Amino acid sequence: MEDQRLAGTVDRAQHREGSIDYRADLSLTADQARTSERHFLDWERGPFSHLIRLSVPHFAATRGFRFVASGHLIDGLLSAQVYCDSLTGVSGNNLDRDPIVADLVTSGWIDFQDGKTRHSVGPGQICIRDTKASWEFSCAPATTAHVISIPRHLVIPRIGSPRALGRAYVSDAEVPEVRFFLNFLEAIRRSSGELEGSAAARKMARDACATLFSRIISERPGSGLGDHPQAVVAAARNVIERNLESGELSPPMVARSVGVSLRTLHRCFSASNDSVMSFARRRRLQQAHDELVARGSTAGMSEVAARWHFSDASHFIRHFKSVYGATPAAYLKNPRKVSSP
């Protein structure tokens, strides 16, 4: 009966009227996680009905699976804190009833991909998307996020042009408009008692929330991050940190993940007297340094250089010496006598 608990919770939350405390909880054993697809069939009802073709990746199934969501559901508007283990699937049924959804990641990450467009959303970032369009997604183990889902029919009349919903929007959570919106959601949470007993108050809250949400989308060209260089750099650094070991790390990849143009990305880094790949190289060099110190004489220079994407051992040694004042071999023999960065 464990695998039925989520379906029952979602059904009760969906069909009760008014403002309610919403909770969904699904726990799967390792055996259940290996055949996870059938355990998600009941998600066709409730505020997560736009998620389809869900499955627990094979590499993660041995640890089982847990999903917990708690928050408020106000006449179709969901605001919930979510914990989710590793999960893949599709967000979007190409149905008019599919909502507009925002995921504010607080730990872990979520990847969204639509054809050639990909957004990697990490801690401190929010991704807003129309789930009528289908987005393939993958969720990292133990990801936590604040999920906001708003009925599509409340957003479209407020955005001016439906084309504003044609792509996902990724923004730093510290952007003023986003912070204001999140603070408004917190005010709704604190007022849940008053909302429970008043249909008029619930409508006011839902309409105000939809208006604020729509303004974030319609009044910000592109992702809107371009007007906030510090937010762009912070978001880009998050992407770089998560991809230091990836050979695909590049300025175009970072720009796609953050949701800004390549030109905007370079401009924002220039404003901070830095560059995308200079920051990546410094962080890779720091990781290589830490690995050398941890492994000592057992570390091979060519192996370490390759892992952290230096073109060859001599290239790595040259950069190491420019920062730490000695070659890696000399540094390891007596690190206290060489200069620190």
PyMOL commands that set and color helices and strands:
alter all, ss='L'
color gray80, all
select helices_A, chain A and resi 2-15+30-34+36-44+58-61+152-158+162-165+176-190+192-196+199-218+225-227+229-242+251-258+262-271+276-298+301-307+313-324+328-333+335-337
alter helices_A, ss='H'
color red, helices_A
select strands_A, chain A and resi 19-28+51-55+65-74+77-84+87-91+100-107+110-114+117-121+125-130+135-139+143-150+169-172
alter strands_A, ss='S'
color yellow, strands_A
deselect
rebuild
show_as cartoon
